[in-house]
Amino acid sequence: MKIYLLFALVFCGFVAAAQTGKIDTAQANDLKDVVITATRTEKTMMKVPVPIVSITAEEIRNRGMVRLNEILAEQTGLTIVNDHGQGVQMQGFDPQYTMIMIDGEPFIGRTAGTLELSRITLANIEKIEIVKGPTSSLYGSDAMAGVINIITAKQKNGLSTSLAARYGTNDNADVSLDLASKTDKLSISTFLNRYSSGGYTLGNSSSPTVVPFSSYTGNVKVGYQISSKSNLNLSVRYYETDPHYDYLINNRPVSADDSERNLNINPSFNIDFNEKVKAALRFYYSRYATRSDLQYKDDYSTYDNSFFTQNFSRGEFQTDYSVISNLKLTGGLGVQYETVQATRYETLRSFNSGYAYFQADYTPIKKLNVIAGGRYDLHSVYQSQFSPKLAASYQLLNNLTFIASVGKGYKAPDFRQLYLNFTNPVVGYSVFGYVDLAERLTELQQAGKIDKVLINPSTFEKLNAESSLSYNAGFRYAITPKLRLNANVFRNNIKNLINTVTVAIKTDDQSVFSYRNEDRVVTQGIEADLSYTPFKAVQLSAGFQYLDAFNQDHVNAIKQGNVYTRDPATNETTLVKLSDYGGLYNRSRYMANAAIAYNNNKHGIFGSLRAIYRGRYGISDLDGNNIVNMDSEYVNGYTLFNGSVSKLLIKERLRLQFTVDNIFNYKDVNFISNLPGRLFYGGITYTLNN
């Protein structure tokens, strides 16, 4: 009921929008915001022909947010899902299909495809750009769903200092220090952040749901203006955390000492040869390493030790050429080298790849903009990939622009799917990557550990990249100067989806798993955002997404009458109807959000109330038919309410803030582990600029 009241209030404001005719400066400026991620070149948002969202640092500050997962959770069309960490689901794609970048460079360190978003602090960012839809034509693998680019703050002239702290429920603490200095030639900034939590336990579990931890982030950026046309930049970023916790295994206490390290080094050189030609040379190195040592506390014997180390190196050269005033060409070449060494891999494994991309940005007439391009990736392991894209925007009226795009995306097989060699020491199941499957299975057969082979490894074709053909179409409509509507329809046809399959059964009834290209999946839907500013200090906004995500093979089997279900009450077996099919797991058909914001810059008072609704979604297969088709297989839908209020003092140098997340204390201890209940936070920020 609460969500309907908030949506009703927001809707009434929208209805009243038609009564006003004054120009709202803030909304006009939003349309003129310059973004770079969608095209790798600077372009105003109104002219970008693909779905894109830009989140400013001011919006993040006013909402009292400090970690990336917090702000993404409130965006239309994005869902935070908890699977080996908190990842983001976009256009129905799992987290592994969305590329996360910092200053245009990929952020590595995923667990089973999920990048833990809370690793990334928001304290030193300028904005976040979210591009929806395939962007493999510019960024290659891992960008089938889209790209999220976190752009860190640029230094301002003079000396600036900022200190921020937030403390709240579960001993959650976030402290940041930012020091920066800039002269005509040289700029230097140093950023430090400490983020910690006392953890929490849901329900009656004997082990914590989230263990206590402390993490640290440091970022040093140096820039040197060689001349009016060239500059050198260097960014070094470091992250570490060392959680320690205890839990029970077979009723024996175990002590766990974990560590996680991430180092990113990013030097770059930029030069403008003249008004028409500019170029950039970028290098990037990233190292991500984890270690886990588990020891029985009663006799100090080792239960398990494991480690994982990933290295990623890249060099890239990009050139932009303005041929004429209405035609701009962008091209680039790059090479990548990536290695992984881990307990679950027999030896050090490596990938080599090279790539080239090209893009033409053409405006044949004033109202029409067309962007065409593509990227070719040559890889040492899987087949070469070509990812083309065509996008266009047409300004039908001064306040109405239509956009449309079609493009191909791909995701390469990762090290895990190719080379994994893992046997669970407690349960006994095994998982082998495609490359070594035949050899590992033969070893188990010779040792007498295989009861029966379900799929002969010789029938496996070479593991190929997953690919998608995607379509997006929408519009940006300023209905009145204060009322704006953006909408987008999308469809993604995905083939060669890499699936986990059971290859054999062991003599102890445990399974042997591997990977192969198998499924065909479709995700399609519509999303819309509506915003209205009735007064200069007040903004109402609402967003909605309808998502239809399904496995085409499952749909075909249901249509052919090959899928059955069993009534748990009567044990009666019946055919599954297509109308009963719930689609892919962990996808909500309906999602929505609404917000009321008050931003009084004159008096330094800011506040907001936000609601985020997620409809029910499938989570389990209780009748053994491998699909979602019964009500008992769903997690109930829910609505979260978040609020914040802040006040600027001492000539806007000091900000005091109070925030409440999950105001009505919603919990689902059985299925949603990242909702610990109501969370209170108090924050303070002091900024000094000279």
N, C-alpha and C positions, 0 to 999 in steps of 0.2 A: 504494500500500500504506500509506503514511504516514497518509493521510486516514482510512482504515478503522480504523487503530489508535486514532486520536484519537476518532473517533466511537464506537468500541467502549468506550473508557474512559468517555466521557461517558454512554453508554447504561447501563453497569453501575451508575453512580451513580444514574441515574433508577430503575432496578429496585429499588435499595436504599431508595428514597424512601418506599415504603409501610411501612417498618419504623419510621418516626419519627412522633411526634405532637406535638412541641413547636412552639409558634408562633414563626415567624421575623418579627421586627419589621421588617426591611428590606423583605421582600416585602409585608407588610401595608401599609407606608407607600407602596409603589409603586402599589398599587391606589387610594390616596387622593390621589395626585398631582393637583394642579389644572392643567388645560390650558385654553387659550383659543382656539386656532386653529380647531378643528373646528366651533364654534358662534358664534364672535366674543364669547362670554361665558365667564366662569369656570365650570368644571364638572369634577368629579372624573373621572378616567380610567375608572373602573369603570362610570360611568353614561353615558359617551359612546357613542351608538349606531352609530358608524362605526369602521372600523379606524384606530387611531392608535397611534403610538409616541412616547415621550418619552425623549430622551437627555440625561442630566444632565452638568453641567460636571465633576463628580467622576469620572464614568465616562471622559470624554475625557482628563482629566488622568492618571488611572491607566493609560491605554493609551499615553500619551506622544504624542498626536496634536496637530497644530498647524494643519491646513488642512481645509476642509470635505470635500473628496473623500476624505480618509483615513478619516473616521468613517462616511461614507455607504457606503463600499465593503464594510463589515462588517455591514450591516443586511439582515435577511431580506427578500427580494422586491425589493431594489434592486441595480442593476448599473451600474457606472461604464463608460461607453462613450466611445471616443475618436473623435470626429467633429467637426472644427473646434474642438477643445478637449475637455476632460473634462466630460461631462455625465452626468446620472443617468437611467436607464431604470426606470420604475415600472409595474407591471402590464402589461408588454409595450409600453408607449407610448414613443416616442422622447423625448429630453430636452426638445424644444420644447413638450411638452404638460404639463410639470410647472412650476408657479409656484414660484419661489424668492423668499422674502421675508426682510427684516430688520426686526424689530419691527413686523411686520404690513404693511409697505410693499413693493411689488414691486421687485426688483433687476433693472435693465435692462442692456443691453450684450451681446446675443447675436450670435454669428456663425453664420449658416445655421441658426438655431434653437437653438444650443447655448450655454449660459452656462458659462464656464470656472469650475469650482467652486473651483479652487485660488486664485482671487482673494480668497476669503473666509477670513479668519483665525478661529481658534477661541479665541484667547487671552482675549477679553473677553466671552464668552457665559455666560449662565445656564443655558440648555438649548436643545435643538432639538426642535421638534414636527413630526412627519411624519403627515399625514393622507392616507390612501390612498383612491382613488376620486374621482369627479367632485365638485368643490367650486365649480363655476360658479354655484351658487345663492347663494353668498356673495361670491365673488371674481371672477366674470366669466371673460373669455377667459384662455387659457393654463393653466387649472386642470382640464383634462379628466382627467388622470391622477391629480392630487392636488396637495398643497401641502406645501412644506418651509419652515417658519418658524424663522429663527434669532433667538432672543430674547437680547438683550444683557444683561449683568449690571446689576443695580440697585445704587445706592450704599448702603453701610451707614453707620450712625451713626458720627461721628467721622472720623478721618483714616486712610486706608489707602494703602499703596504696595506695588506688586508689580513685580518685575523677573524676566523669564524669558528663557532663551536655549537654543537647540538647534542642534547642529552635527553634520554627518554626511557620508556618501558623496557624491561629486560636488560637494564644497564647498557642500552645501546648508545654509543658515543661516537661522535664524528668531529674531529678538530682539524682545521686547515690553516696554513700560513702561506701567504703569497707575497713575495718581494720582487719588485721589478724596477728597472731603470732603463731609460732610453735617451740617447743623444742623437745628433744628426746622423752619425755614422754607426754607432754601436747600440745594441739593445741586449739586455740580459734579464732573465727572469728565473726565479727559483720558487718552486711550489712543493710544499710538504703536506701530507695528509695522514692522519691516523684514524682508522675506523675499527671499532670493537663492539662486541656484544657478549652478554652473559649467557646467550643461548636460551632455549626454552624446550619444554617437553609437553607434547600434546597427549591428552588422555592419560591412561595408566601405564604407559610404556616404561620399561625399566631402563631404556636408553634415551638420551636426549634426541629430540627431533632435529634441532640445530645445536651444535656443540659450541661452547664458548670459544671465542677467537679474538685475535687482534691482527689487523693488517696495516701495512704501511705503503704509501705511494710517494715517490719523489719524481719531480720533473724539472729538468734544467733546459732552458732554451736560450740560444745565443744567435743573434743576427748581426750581420755586418754589411753595410751599404758600401759596396766597392766604388760605385759611381751612380749617377742618376739613372742608369739603365741596367745595372746588375747588382746582385746581392747574394750573399752566402748565408745559409741558415743551418743550425744544428739543434736537434732535439734529442735528449736522452731521458728515458722514462724507466723507472724501476718500481717493481711491486713485490711485496713478500708477505707471507703469513705463516705462522707456525702453531696451529691449533693442537692442544693436548686434551685428551678426554679418556674416560674409562667407561667400559660397558661389559656385558656378560656374553660369553660364548659357551654354550653347553653348561650353563650354571657356574662357569669359572670366570673370575674377573680378569679382564684384559686391559692393559694400558696402551694407548695409541699415541704415538708422536708423529705428526704429519708436518710436512713443509711444502711450500709452494713459492716459486720464484719466477718472475717475468722481467726480462730486460729488453728494451727497445731502443735502437740507435738509428736516427734518421737525419743524415746530412743531405743538403740539397743546394743547387746552384741555379739561379734564375737570371735570364738576360733578355732584354728587349733590343733586338738588332736595329729596328726602326719602328715606325708606326704600324707597319704591316706584319712584321715577323717577330715572334718571341719564342723562347725555348726554355726548357727546364731539364736539368739532369738530377735525378733522385736516386739515392741509395737507401736501403733499409735492411736492418738486421734485427731479428727477434729471437730470443731464446726463452723457452718455457720449460720449467723442470719441477717435478713433484717427487716426493719421497714419503713412504709410509712404513713405519716400524711398529709392529704389534707384538706385545710381550705379555705372557701370563704373569699376573702379579703374585701368585702364590709361590711359584718356584723360579721365576725370572727366565723361564725358557721362552724361546721364540715361537710365536704363533705364525707370523708371516712378515716378510719384508718385500717391498716392491718399490720400483722407481720408474720414472718416465721422463725422457728428455727430448725435446723437439727444437730443432734449429731451422730458421727460415731466413734466407738471404735473397735480396732482389736488387737489380740495377735497372733503371728505366730512363729513357730519353723521350721527351715529348716536344713537339713543335706545333705552334699555332700560326696560321698564315691567313691574314685578311686579304683575299684576292681582290675583291672590290667591296664596296660598302655593304652589299647585301649577301656576300658569300664568304664564309669563314671555314677554313679547312683545319682539321686537327689530326695529327698522326703521332704514333708512338711505337717504340720498340723496347722490349725488355727480356731479361733472362732471370730465371729463378732456380734456386737450389734448396732442397729441403731434406732434412734427415730426421729420423726417429730412432732412438735406442731406449729399450725398456725391458722390464722383466718378462713381459708377454711377447717379446720378439726375440728370436734366436740370435740374430746378429744386428748390427747397425743397418738400417734400411734407408734408401735415399731415392729422391725424385729429381730429375732434371727437366726443365721446360724452357721454351722460348716462345715469345708471342709478339704479334704486331696488331695494332688497331688503327682504324681510320674512320673519320667522321666528317661529313659535309653539312654545314648549317647554312641553309639557303632561304632567303626571303624574296621570292619572285615578285610579289606585290606586297603592299604595306600590311595587309591584313592576314597574309598567309605566311607561315613559317614551316619549313620542312627540314627534318634532320634524318639523314641516312648514314649508316655506318656498319661496321662489323669488326670482329676480332678473330684472328686465327691463332690457335694454341697448338704447339707441337710438343708432345710429351714423351718421356722415355719409357713409360709403361703402358698407357692406354692409347686408343686411337686418337689421331689429331681431331680437333674440333674447330668448326667455323660457326660463329655466332653473329648473324646479321640482325639489324634492327631498322625499322622505318617508323618515324613518328611525325605528326603534323599538328599544328594548332591554327585555328582560323577564327579571327575576331569578327563575328557576324555583326555585332553592335559594339558601341563603345564600352558597354557594360556586360557583354556576353561573349565568351570565348569557348569554342569547342576544341577538344583535344582527342587524338586517337593515336594508337601505336600498335605495332605488331613486332614481335621479336622472338628469337630463340635463346633459350638459356640452357646451361648444363652444369652438372656437378660431377666432379671426378671421383672415382673410387678413392677412399682414404687409406692410410696405412693399415688401419684396423681391418678393413674389408679385404685387403690384399695379403697381409702378412701375419695376422694375429695367430698366436700359438698359446692357448690358455686352457688349462684344466682346473676347475674349481676343486680345491683340496678337501673341502668339507662335503659338498653335495656329490661331486664326481662327474658332472657334465663337462664336455670339451667344446671349444669354439676354435675353428681353424680358418685362416684366410684362404682365399681362392687359390693363390699361387702354390702353397704347400699342402693343400688338402689331400691330394692323392698320396703323397709320401707319408704324411702323418697317419692317414687311415690304414695304409699298408703296415706301418709299424704296430698299430694297435691290433690288426688282424694277426700278425706274426706272434704277438704276445698273448694271443688267445682272449682278448678283451672285447671282441665284437661278436654280438649274437646274430645280427642280420644287417645287411646294407640295404637301405631304402632307395637311394639314388646313386648310381654308379658315377664316380667323379669323372670318368671319361666322357660322359654325356654333357658335362658343363662346358658351355662356350666361354671364350675369353671374356672376363669381366670388363664391361664397357661403361663409359660415363652415362649417367642419367641425363635425359634431355627433356626440354619442354618447348612447346610452341604456344605463345601467350598473346592474348589480345586485351587491350584496354581502350575504353572510349568513355568520354565524360565531358563535363562543361564546368566553367567557373562563371557564376552569374551574380553580379551586384544588382539585386532586385531594386533596392533603393540605395542611396548613399550610405545608409546605416545597416542595411540588411544584405547578407551575402550567403549564397548557397553554392557549394561545390559537390559534385556527384561523379561517380565513376562506376562503370560496369566492367567486370573482368572475367576472363576464362583462361585457364591454364591446362593444356593437354600434356600430360607427363607420361613418358614411356621409358622402358628399361629401368624402372625403379629397382634399386638394389634391395633385395629382400633376404631375411634370415630364413634358411630352410633346414629341416632335419635330414641329415644325410644317412645316419646309421643309429642303431640301438646297441648299447653296450650289454655285456653279460650281467651287469648289475642293474639293468633297466634304465640307466641314464642315457642321455642322447648325445650325439655328435652333431654340431651345427656348423654351417658355413654360409656363404653368400653367393647369390647369383642374380642376374637381371631377370625379372619375372613379371612384375605387376605393371598395369596401366592405370593411371589415376587421373581424375579430373577434379579441379577445384574451380568453382565459378561463383559469382555473387555480385552484389551491389553495395556500395558504401556511399554515405552522404554526410556532409558537415554543414551546419547552419549556424550563423553567428549574427547577433544583433546588438547594436550599441545604442540604447535609448537615450543615454546621457553620456557626457564625456568620461565620467568615472565608472560607469556601469556597463558591463558586457554580459550578455546571455549567450550560451552556446549549447549545441546538442549535436550528437553524432550517432550514426546507426550503421550496422553492417548485417546483411543477410548472406550467409555462406552455405553453399551446397558442395560438399566434398565427398567423393565416392570412388571406390575401386571398380573400374569398368568390368573386370572379370567377375567380381561378385554380382554386379547388376545382371550380367549375361546369364550367370548360373541361376539366379532367382527367376529370371524370365523363362528359362528352360525347364523350370520345375525341379531343380536339383538340390535345393537347399531346404532343410527341414528344421523344425524346432520342437521341443518337448515341453508340454505344460507341466510345471513343477507340482501342481496340485493333483492332476489326474494322470500324469505320465503319458498323456495322449500325444502322439506324434502327428504334426500337421505341416503342410507346406508353408514356407515363409512368403508373404506377399511383398511386392516391391514397396508398397506404402509403409511396411513395417521396418524397412531397412534404414538404419540410422546413420549410414555413411562411415567415414573414417573415424577412428578413435580420437578422443580428446579434441573434437571440433564442435563448437557451439554454432547452431544454425542462426541464432539471433544474438547480437551484442549491441549495446547502446551506452551512451554516456550523456550527461548533462551537467552544466556548470553555471553558477552565478558568481561573477567576480566584481569586486569593487576596488578600483585603483585610483585613489585620490592623491595625485602627485603634489598638489599644492600644500596639503596638510601632512603628507607623508604617512597616510593610512592605507593599508592594503588588506583585503580579505577575500576569501572565496569559499564556496561550498560546492563540492563535486560529487556526482553519483556515477558509478560504473556498474553496469549490468552485464552479466554473462549468463546466457541461457544454458539449459541442461546439455550435457554432452556424454557420449558413451565412454565407458571406462573398463568394462569387463565383458567376457564371453562366458555366460553361465550355462548355456545349453550345448556348448561344444561344437558350434557350427562356424566358428571363426568370424562371425559378424555381430554387430549390435542390432538387436531386433526386439528385445523385451524391455519393458519399463524398468525392471529391476537391474538392468545393465547400465543405467545412466546415473550420473551425479546430478543432483538437483541444481537448478539455476539459482543464482543469488545476486544480491546488489550490495555493493560497498559504498559507504558514504565517507568522504574525507573533507576536512575543513582546515583552514589556516587563517591567522590574522597576524599582522605585523605593523610596527610603527617605527618611523625614522625620527631620530633625535640628533641634537648637536650638529646642526647644519648638514643633515643627511649623512653624517659619518657613522652614526650608530644605528643599528637595526635590532629591535627586539621582536621575537617571533614566538608564537604558540601554535602548535599543529596537533591535530587529532586525526589519525587514520583508523578506518573501520569503526566509525562512531557508534554503531549499534551492535558491535561486538559479535559479528558473524563468525562462526567456526564450523568446520566439517573435519573432525579429527580423523575420520577414516580415510578420506580421499584427498584432502587439500592441506598439505604439510606447510605451505608458506603463508598460512593465515593464522597467526598465533592469537588473534583476538584484537581488542581495542588497544591502540598504541598512542601514548601521549609523548610529545616532544616539546622542549623549550630550547630556543636558539638565540644566539647573539652574534652579531657581525660588526666589526669596527674597520672602517676603511679610511686611509689617509692618503691624499694625492697632493703632490707639490708640483 
